[in-house]
Amino acid sequence: MIITNSNNEYQSYKQRLENFSNNLDVGLLIDIILKSKWWYLLFFSTTTIVVFLYLRYSERVYQSQSVIQIVSSDAHQILQLTNTNTENNNKVAEAIEQIRSKTFLERIINLLNLQISYYNEGTFKNHELYKNSPYLVDVSIKKDVIYGKNIYVNFDENMKSGKIIIQISENNFITIPFTINTWIKHDLLDFYIHLNEKRELRSIQQDLQHNQKTFFIIQSKDAVASNLQKKLEIKPLNDLAQTISISIKDVNPQKTSDIVNAIAEEYLNYDVERKSESSKSILNFINMQLSMVYEELRNSETKLNEFKKSKNILTTNEHSALNASQSQLYSSVQEQLLQIELNEKILDEILNNIQSQKNINLYQLISLASGTSYEESIKNITNNFQKLLLEKENLLYQVTPNSEQIKIINYQIENQEKILIETIYDLKQKYRTQYKNLLERKNKVKSEVYPDNEDEIELTRLSRIYSINEKYYTLLLEKKTEYSISKAGFVSQNIILEKTFSAQFVSPSKKSSITLGLLSTFLLSFLLVFYKYISNDTIYSLSNITKATNANVNILGLVPKYEKSLEVSQLVVDKNSQSIIAEAFRSLRSNMQFIDHSNHPKIIALTSTISGEGKTFIAVNLAGILEFMGKKAIILDLDMRKPKIDKGFQLPNKKGMSTVLSGIHSTEETIQQGPLPQLKIITAGPTPPNPSELILSPALDQTLSYLKKEYDFIIIDNPPIGLVSDATPILQKADIPIYVFRANYSKTNFVQIYDRLKNEHKISKLSVVLNGLEINKKTYSYNYGYGYGYGYVYGKQSNYYVD
């Protein structure tokens, strides 16, 4: 049963949607719009309050912006190992990703000390103080539990001491006393509180003495960086000019300005550091080598001097035995041997660096090879290395380290590393061959010049070691000077085109909020009207009845809504004979002639679907208007379950139709005088246990036969036929059967009962009266077509005959 009802409701709703799309009822729509005015006022008041509260209590947001121009320059490429004509189209994208990275943002956090935020506690919202805090705090966190907790600061009256209160949880507070300008140690944190020097002491005292609760919050560096990433907006402004915009939104205007300006300035410093990184790496390596070579040089010099002293060898006369040509030849060979030994030593150092490190330090390799005879031999390899490394670095901004492109470049780098190692081994082999040949030549010359003396041989060896170390040390000093000058020459080519001096207020926008509030009011009102229109299933005009029925509808007339509220159905046509409602009932009286124009006494039977649709009201006033014509009329109340006639006329109900049909009283005994001379009334009487049986009994026919002899019109107020079927036989007997609908009350599906009575029960004369019409609304003229008359409707065409 529940499923069936749900399906019926769905089909009904679907039908209403189709009706809405096919037949827009302008009259109903306008009436719904007019009747919903209090809802509009409620929506408008609600949105006004919401907008006011939003503007009053929402945090004010400010925005600051700076602009940087990214300038590509190859003027300072280290040792010019890269191609200076290569254009890097990804410079702007690289800059954006670098600025957005947490590594760079941590520099800004450290620079502006953004890990600590200061607040004034408010009733509905907290106000961030930033640099206007009356005090500043330095902290050293020992336990992470302190992150994100409110730490309240209470000063004593002397402003030199106080206590902090840490809210660990809802009911867990930790109090720590402090003295300003003194480090306080605790298990959770060490802290140092001092007054803000940028504010006057008087203003600080005023803030703290006005019972303003101040507190600060410490956030982890990662949390602050993540928050900055969400607020930070970096986008390219002009691709040709290579400019980028850096903007941020925050609740504190000074904070937003400081952050974007710090980002712009720090990025220039970061760019310089990045460019000078190679020189710095080389200088660090050279300084390390210098300390090592210096020790070797000093040791070799000490050994040489000690040997000379022990052998009494004078340096000025050591080659006196040589003639000029032999001495020159010997010195040349000795010089070549020293150079080969130096080159082999450098090659060994390069090979050790390559094999001991996972990744080749290109800058150390360059520094070692610089100035050697084989520098040109490995220059092409180092060039290829640098190109591959730069290409890999650029790709890492676009793809992941595990992508195929990175794997291909890593494979190429491994090949270059193998080629480099093989080249070094080939060079070493070449130097060994040269060294062997030169050594034989040296021995030959020496045998001709020097006697076979062991002291002389040792002196030569020590002198050679000293010379090698001295030349290597001198070479390192030269390189150190060269790279120090190069490092000092690095400057950023990027330009700050725009700085922020004052943040702009962006939200909440008063204009946007009011506009949104009005749009919300309009939308809610529209949805309400739309819902009421779609969900409306009540009869509000005759057109609803004609559209809902499958039979030909006999329209007896319309009865306007009575302007006064009536607790029970009363006679109103006698109050003002010129009123609209009196005219409506006169129209009903005239239209009844089209149903039955004979002169014999007539039975008028009224019913409705449910209680409250006005059948009793129609019966009473129809009887009254007939009496005005001089007709003798009597009203019978057959709604014995819920009688109303007695209440409307304030008549006793101890006897009536129930006692007549039960044989307790005669008809004459139950007839009571109405408010008009020729209007009589028989009330329902006491409620019987079997009203349906009484109505179907022959006693009713006998009563009606008797009354026809005495009265011109017998008006029968039947029980609602939608609740019980008692009225069906009476409608069949009636000369003028009337079915009452009430505008804006009766449901559309009530028309189906009217169809069933007319088609199945063959009550062909069954006519419709639409009660409770709001005729003062011009909107209904579209549907009602005023002028009261009787007519009939085929399908959806109506004809009214006005008397």
GICORPE-V751015 format. One record per residue. N is the residue number from 1. RES is the residue in one small letter. SS is DSSP state (2 for helix, 1 for strand, 0 for the rest). Layout:
n: [N/N]
res: [RES/RES]
ss: [SS/SS]
This chain:
n: [1/2/3/4/5/6/7/8/9/10/11/12/13/14/15/16/17/18/19/20/21/22/23/24/25/26/27/28/29/30/31/32/33/34/35/36/37/38/39/40/41/42/43/44/45/46/47/48/49/50/51/52/53/54/55/56/57/58/59/60/61/62/63/64/65/66/67/68/69/70/71/72/73/74/75/76/77/78/79/80/81/82/83/84/85/86/87/88/89/90/91/92/93/94/95/96/97/98/99/100/101/102/103/104/105/106/107/108/109/110/111/112/113/114/115/116/117/118/119/120/121/122/123/124/125/126/127/128/129/130/131/132/133/134/135/136/137/138/139/140/141/142/143/144/145/146/147/148/149/150/151/152/153/154/155/156/157/158/159/160/161/162/163/164/165/166/167/168/169/170/171/172/173/174/175/176/177/178/179/180/181/182/183/184/185/186/187/188/189/190/191/192/193/194/195/196/197/198/199/200/201/202/203/204/205/206/207/208/209/210/211/212/213/214/215/216/217/218/219/220/221/222/223/224/225/226/227/228/229/230/231/232/233/234/235/236/237/238/239/240/241/242/243/244/245/246/247/248/249/250/251/252/253/254/255/256/257/258/259/260/261/262/263/264/265/266/267/268/269/270/271/272/273/274/275/276/277/278/279/280/281/282/283/284/285/286/287/288/289/290/291/292/293/294/295/296/297/298/299/300/301/302/303/304/305/306/307/308/309/310/311/312/313/314/315/316/317/318/319/320/321/322/323/324/325/326/327/328/329/330/331/332/333/334/335/336/337/338/339/340/341/342/343/344/345/346/347/348/349/350/351/352/353/354/355/356/357/358/359/360/361/362/363/364/365/366/367/368/369/370/371/372/373/374/375/376/377/378/379/380/381/382/383/384/385/386/387/388/389/390/391/392/393/394/395/396/397/398/399/400/401/402/403/404/405/406/407/408/409/410/411/412/413/414/415/416/417/418/419/420/421/422/423/424/425/426/427/428/429/430/431/432/433/434/435/436/437/438/439/440/441/442/443/444/445/446/447/448/449/450/451/452/453/454/455/456/457/458/459/460/461/462/463/464/465/466/467/468/469/470/471/472/473/474/475/476/477/478/479/480/481/482/483/484/485/486/487/488/489/490/491/492/493/494/495/496/497/498/499/500/501/502/503/504/505/506/507/508/509/510/511/512/513/514/515/516/517/518/519/520/521/522/523/524/525/526/527/528/529/530/531/532/533/534/535/536/537/538/539/540/541/542/543/544/545/546/547/548/549/550/551/552/553/554/555/556/557/558/559/560/561/562/563/564/565/566/567/568/569/570/571/572/573/574/575/576/577/578/579/580/581/582/583/584/585/586/587/588/589/590/591/592/593/594/595/596/597/598/599/600/601/602/603/604/605/606/607/608/609/610/611/612/613/614/615/616/617/618/619/620/621/622/623/624/625/626/627/628/629/630/631/632/633/634/635/636/637/638/639/640/641/642/643/644/645/646/647/648/649/650/651/652/653/654/655/656/657/658/659/660/661/662/663/664/665/666/667/668/669/670/671/672/673/674/675/676/677/678/679/680/681/682/683/684/685/686/687/688/689/690/691/692/693/694/695/696/697/698/699/700/701/702/703/704/705/706/707/708/709/710/711/712/713/714/715/716/717/718/719/720/721/722/723/724/725/726/727/728/729/730/731/732/733/734/735/736/737/738/739/740/741/742/743/744/745/746/747/748/749/750/751/752/753/754/755/756/757/758/759/760/761/762/763/764/765/766/767/768/769/770/771/772/773/774/775/776/777/778/779/780/781/782/783/784/785/786/787/788/789/790/791/792/793/794/795/796/797/798/799/800/801/802/803]
res: [m/i/i/t/n/s/n/n/e/y/q/s/y/k/q/r/l/e/n/f/s/n/n/l/d/v/g/l/l/i/d/i/i/l/k/s/k/w/w/y/l/l/f/f/s/t/t/t/i/v/v/f/l/y/l/r/y/s/e/r/v/y/q/s/q/s/v/i/q/i/v/s/s/d/a/h/q/i/l/q/l/t/n/t/n/t/e/n/n/n/k/v/a/e/a/i/e/q/i/r/s/k/t/f/l/e/r/i/i/n/l/l/n/l/q/i/s/y/y/n/e/g/t/f/k/n/h/e/l/y/k/n/s/p/y/l/v/d/v/s/i/k/k/d/v/i/y/g/k/n/i/y/v/n/f/d/e/n/m/k/s/g/k/i/i/i/q/i/s/e/n/n/f/i/t/i/p/f/t/i/n/t/w/i/k/h/d/l/l/d/f/y/i/h/l/n/e/k/r/e/l/r/s/i/q/q/d/l/q/h/n/q/k/t/f/f/i/i/q/s/k/d/a/v/a/s/n/l/q/k/k/l/e/i/k/p/l/n/d/l/a/q/t/i/s/i/s/i/k/d/v/n/p/q/k/t/s/d/i/v/n/a/i/a/e/e/y/l/n/y/d/v/e/r/k/s/e/s/s/k/s/i/l/n/f/i/n/m/q/l/s/m/v/y/e/e/l/r/n/s/e/t/k/l/n/e/f/k/k/s/k/n/i/l/t/t/n/e/h/s/a/l/n/a/s/q/s/q/l/y/s/s/v/q/e/q/l/l/q/i/e/l/n/e/k/i/l/d/e/i/l/n/n/i/q/s/q/k/n/i/n/l/y/q/l/i/s/l/a/s/g/t/s/y/e/e/s/i/k/n/i/t/n/n/f/q/k/l/l/l/e/k/e/n/l/l/y/q/v/t/p/n/s/e/q/i/k/i/i/n/y/q/i/e/n/q/e/k/i/l/i/e/t/i/y/d/l/k/q/k/y/r/t/q/y/k/n/l/l/e/r/k/n/k/v/k/s/e/v/y/p/d/n/e/d/e/i/e/l/t/r/l/s/r/i/y/s/i/n/e/k/y/y/t/l/l/l/e/k/k/t/e/y/s/i/s/k/a/g/f/v/s/q/n/i/i/l/e/k/t/f/s/a/q/f/v/s/p/s/k/k/s/s/i/t/l/g/l/l/s/t/f/l/l/s/f/l/l/v/f/y/k/y/i/s/n/d/t/i/y/s/l/s/n/i/t/k/a/t/n/a/n/v/n/i/l/g/l/v/p/k/y/e/k/s/l/e/v/s/q/l/v/v/d/k/n/s/q/s/i/i/a/e/a/f/r/s/l/r/s/n/m/q/f/i/d/h/s/n/h/p/k/i/i/a/l/t/s/t/i/s/g/e/g/k/t/f/i/a/v/n/l/a/g/i/l/e/f/m/g/k/k/a/i/i/l/d/l/d/m/r/k/p/k/i/d/k/g/f/q/l/p/n/k/k/g/m/s/t/v/l/s/g/i/h/s/t/e/e/t/i/q/q/g/p/l/p/q/l/k/i/i/t/a/g/p/t/p/p/n/p/s/e/l/i/l/s/p/a/l/d/q/t/l/s/y/l/k/k/e/y/d/f/i/i/i/d/n/p/p/i/g/l/v/s/d/a/t/p/i/l/q/k/a/d/i/p/i/y/v/f/r/a/n/y/s/k/t/n/f/v/q/i/y/d/r/l/k/n/e/h/k/i/s/k/l/s/v/v/l/n/g/l/e/i/n/k/k/t/y/s/y/n/y/g/y/g/y/g/y/g/y/v/y/g/k/q/s/n/y/y/v/d]
ss: [0/2/2/2/2/2/2/2/2/2/2/2/2/2/2/2/2/2/2/2/2/2/0/0/0/2/2/2/2/2/2/2/2/2/2/0/2/2/2/2/2/2/2/2/2/2/2/2/2/2/2/2/2/2/2/2/2/0/0/0/1/1/1/1/1/1/1/1/1/0/0/0/0/0/0/0/0/2/2/2/0/0/0/0/0/0/0/0/0/0/2/2/2/2/2/2/2/2/2/2/0/2/2/2/2/2/2/2/2/2/2/2/0/0/0/1/1/1/1/1/0/0/0/0/0/0/1/1/0/2/2/2/0/0/1/1/1/1/1/1/1/0/0/2/2/2/0/0/0/1/1/1/1/1/1/0/0/0/0/0/1/1/1/1/1/1/1/1/1/0/0/1/1/1/1/1/1/1/1/0/0/0/1/1/0/0/0/0/1/1/1/1/1/1/1/0/0/0/0/0/2/2/2/2/2/2/2/2/2/0/0/0/0/1/1/1/1/1/0/0/2/2/2/2/2/2/2/2/2/2/2/1/1/1/1/1/1/1/0/0/0/0/1/1/1/1/1/1/1/1/0/0/2/2/2/2/2/2/2/2/2/2/2/2/2/2/2/2/2/2/2/2/2/2/2/0/2/2/2/2/2/2/2/2/2/2/2/2/2/2/2/2/2/2/2/2/2/2/2/2/2/2/2/2/2/2/2/2/2/2/2/0/0/0/2/2/2/0/0/0/0/0/0/2/2/2/2/2/2/2/2/2/2/2/2/2/2/2/2/2/2/2/2/2/2/2/2/2/2/2/2/2/2/2/2/2/0/0/0/0/0/2/2/2/2/2/2/2/2/0/0/0/0/0/2/2/2/2/2/2/2/2/2/2/2/2/2/2/2/2/2/2/2/2/2/0/0/0/0/0/0/0/0/2/2/2/2/2/2/2/2/2/2/2/2/2/2/2/2/2/2/2/2/2/2/2/2/2/2/2/2/2/2/2/2/2/2/2/2/2/2/2/2/2/2/2/2/2/2/0/0/0/0/2/2/2/2/2/2/2/2/2/2/2/2/2/2/2/2/2/2/2/2/2/2/2/2/2/2/2/2/2/2/2/2/2/2/2/0/0/0/0/0/0/1/1/1/1/0/0/0/0/0/1/1/1/1/0/0/2/2/2/2/2/2/2/2/2/2/2/2/2/2/2/2/2/2/2/2/2/2/2/2/2/2/0/0/1/0/0/0/2/2/2/2/2/2/2/0/0/0/0/1/1/1/1/1/1/1/1/0/0/0/0/0/0/0/0/0/0/0/0/0/0/0/0/0/0/0/2/2/2/2/2/2/2/2/2/2/2/2/2/2/2/2/0/0/0/0/0/0/1/1/1/1/1/1/1/0/0/0/0/0/0/2/2/2/2/2/2/2/2/2/2/2/2/2/2/0/0/0/0/1/1/1/1/1/0/0/0/0/0/0/0/2/2/2/2/2/0/0/0/0/0/0/0/2/2/2/2/2/0/0/0/0/0/2/2/2/2/0/1/1/0/0/0/0/0/1/1/1/1/0/0/0/0/0/0/0/0/2/2/2/2/2/2/0/2/2/2/2/2/2/2/2/2/2/2/2/2/0/0/1/1/1/1/1/0/0/0/0/0/0/0/0/0/2/2/2/2/2/2/2/0/0/1/1/1/1/1/1/1/0/0/0/0/1/2/2/2/2/2/2/2/2/2/2/2/2/0/0/0/0/0/0/0/1/1/1/1/1/1/1/0/0/0/0/2/2/2/2/2/2/2/0/0/0/0/1/1/1/1/1/1/0/0/1/1/0/0/1/1/0]
